[in-house]
Amino acid sequence: MAPSTRTWTKSETYKLIELYQSHTILWDFRRSDHKDRNKRNYALVQIASVFGTTPQEIHRKIHNMKGQFFQELKKLKIKKMNGLDDSYVSSWGFFNYLKFLDLSGTETMPQNMMDMQEQEGNLSFDSIIMPETTIQRKQTERSARKNKEA
C-alpha cells in the first residue's frame, strides 16, 4: 500500500518553491556538485524538516510541480512558435514562481530534460517544434555511420 501523501496549502507550496529555489543543488544541473546524491538528499532533508514531513514527500511534490511547469512551458512555446497567441499566459498559479527552472532564459526546456524525454521514448521538444532540425541531425548521424562502415 502506498504511503499517504500530504495535502499542501498554497502558502506552503509557495514556501516550498522558495526553499527549493534557494537549494540550487536540487535543480541547477550546471553546478559541479549537482550529481552528488548525498548533497541533494541532505538538501531534501533540510527542506522536509521545515514542513515536518519526509524527504520523499518533498521529492514527490517537487517532481509533480516540475512536471506541471514543463508542460505549461511547452504549451507556451508551442503557441508562440505557431503564432497562435503571443499573449498566452499560463493559468497555473505557480508557473511564474518556477521560472527559475528555465535555465535557458528563453522559455525553452533545459537540454537535460529533453534528453530524459528521449531516453524514455517520448517525443523530444525539438521534434515537435522544429522537425527539420531533428531530421537534419538524423541525416548527419546516418552519414557518419555510413562513413564508418566504408
Wavefront OBJ file of the C-alpha trace (Angstrom):
o trace
v 0.000 0.000 0.000
v 1.367 3.440 -0.965
v 2.115 5.876 1.848
v -0.381 8.681 2.243
v 0.547 11.964 0.677
v 0.379 15.320 2.316
v -2.170 17.942 1.336
v -0.348 21.175 0.568
v -1.825 24.628 1.081
v -0.992 27.419 -1.355
v 1.156 29.212 1.218
v 3.080 26.002 1.972
v 3.607 25.441 -1.737
v 4.930 28.974 -2.201
v 7.289 28.426 0.742
v 8.402 25.096 -0.723
v 9.167 26.773 -4.048
v 11.164 29.457 -2.245
v 13.201 26.848 -0.351
v 13.646 24.737 -3.462
v 14.973 27.742 -5.364
v 17.418 28.544 -2.554
v 18.822 24.980 -2.670
v 20.287 25.244 -6.164
v 21.937 21.840 -5.876
v 18.479 20.323 -6.394
v 17.675 21.974 -9.720
v 20.747 23.628 -11.273
v 22.393 20.892 -13.322
v 25.211 23.307 -14.238
v 26.624 23.026 -10.717
v 29.620 20.730 -10.465
v 28.178 19.026 -7.372
v 24.656 18.578 -8.774
v 25.265 14.874 -9.328
v 26.272 14.313 -5.686
v 23.289 12.336 -4.407
v 24.298 12.777 -0.751
v 24.267 16.566 -1.054
v 20.921 16.539 -2.847
v 19.436 14.214 -0.217
v 20.742 16.459 2.556
v 19.036 19.458 0.918
v 15.767 17.496 0.764
v 16.107 16.583 4.457
v 16.619 20.263 5.319
v 13.506 21.295 3.396
v 11.477 18.405 4.853
v 12.361 19.482 8.391
v 10.785 22.903 7.754
v 7.461 21.249 6.885
v 7.670 18.368 9.347
v 7.424 15.795 6.587
v 9.651 13.273 4.837
v 12.239 13.956 2.145
v 10.276 11.534 -0.047
v 7.187 13.732 0.228
v 9.244 16.819 -0.680
v 10.708 14.967 -3.652
v 7.222 13.860 -4.760
v 5.797 17.375 -4.541
v 8.762 18.917 -6.363
v 8.607 16.225 -9.051
v 4.917 16.940 -9.651
v 5.418 20.716 -9.744
v 8.322 20.419 -12.182
v 6.261 18.173 -14.433
v 3.406 20.676 -14.466
v 5.813 23.586 -15.008
v 7.448 21.978 -18.043
v 4.052 21.032 -19.509
v 2.966 24.663 -19.190
v 6.273 25.849 -20.643
v 5.872 23.502 -23.597
v 2.335 24.801 -24.251
v 3.609 28.363 -24.106
v 6.464 27.644 -26.507
v 4.262 25.783 -28.978
v 1.690 28.567 -29.034
v 4.386 31.205 -29.545
v 6.171 29.230 -32.270
v 2.936 28.585 -34.147
v 1.911 32.227 -33.818
v -1.431 31.225 -32.377
v -1.405 33.524 -29.399
v 1.571 35.655 -28.424
v -0.260 36.805 -25.341
v -0.752 33.305 -23.895
v -0.249 33.243 -20.142
v -0.347 30.097 -18.071
v -3.330 29.918 -15.771
v -1.418 27.655 -13.353
v -0.766 29.786 -10.289
v 2.775 28.573 -9.611
v 4.126 28.931 -13.156
v 5.784 32.333 -12.702
v 7.319 31.260 -9.392
v 9.055 28.300 -11.025
v 10.523 30.185 -13.985
v 13.971 29.840 -12.402
v 13.853 26.227 -13.658
v 14.023 27.519 -17.225
v 17.800 27.840 -17.200
v 17.968 28.908 -20.829
v 16.095 32.098 -20.008
v 14.257 31.862 -23.309
v 11.312 29.779 -22.149
v 12.554 26.534 -23.620
v 13.194 23.256 -21.860
v 16.690 22.658 -20.464
v 18.737 20.232 -22.542
v 18.828 17.599 -19.800
v 15.004 17.488 -19.699
v 14.886 16.866 -23.457
v 17.481 14.107 -23.095
v 15.421 12.465 -20.356
v 12.309 12.505 -22.543
v 14.160 10.987 -25.492
v 15.579 8.218 -23.283
v 12.070 7.445 -22.057
v 10.871 7.120 -25.660
v 8.778 10.284 -25.703
v 8.900 12.818 -28.481
v 11.565 15.394 -27.889
v 10.657 19.050 -27.702
v 12.846 19.660 -30.787
v 10.899 17.195 -32.904
v 7.613 18.922 -32.069
v 8.780 22.497 -32.614
v 11.479 22.147 -35.268
v 11.178 18.800 -37.055
v 13.627 19.872 -39.745
v 16.369 20.211 -37.115
v 15.699 16.687 -35.897
v 15.651 15.364 -39.460
v 18.948 17.117 -40.271
v 20.531 15.696 -37.105
v 19.385 12.160 -38.000
v 20.699 12.534 -41.559
v 24.067 13.640 -40.171
v 24.124 10.635 -37.823
v 23.323 8.281 -40.726
v 26.072 9.825 -42.851
v 28.564 9.412 -40.033
v 27.611 5.724 -39.638
v 27.946 5.138 -43.396
v 31.390 6.752 -43.384
v 32.493 4.471 -40.536
v 31.286 1.408 -42.443
v 33.067 2.456 -45.632
l 1 2 3 4 5 6 7 8 9 10 11 12 13 14 15 16 17 18 19 20 21 22 23 24 25 26 27 28 29 30 31 32 33 34 35 36 37 38 39 40 41 42 43 44 45 46 47 48 49 50 51 52 53 54 55 56 57 58 59 60 61 62 63 64 65 66 67 68 69 70 71 72 73 74 75 76 77 78 79 80 81 82 83 84 85 86 87 88 89 90 91 92 93 94 95 96 97 98 99 100 101 102 103 104 105 106 107 108 109 110 111 112 113 114 115 116 117 118 119 120 121 122 123 124 125 126 127 128 129 130 131 132 133 134 135 136 137 138 139 140 141 142 143 144 145 146 147 148 149 150
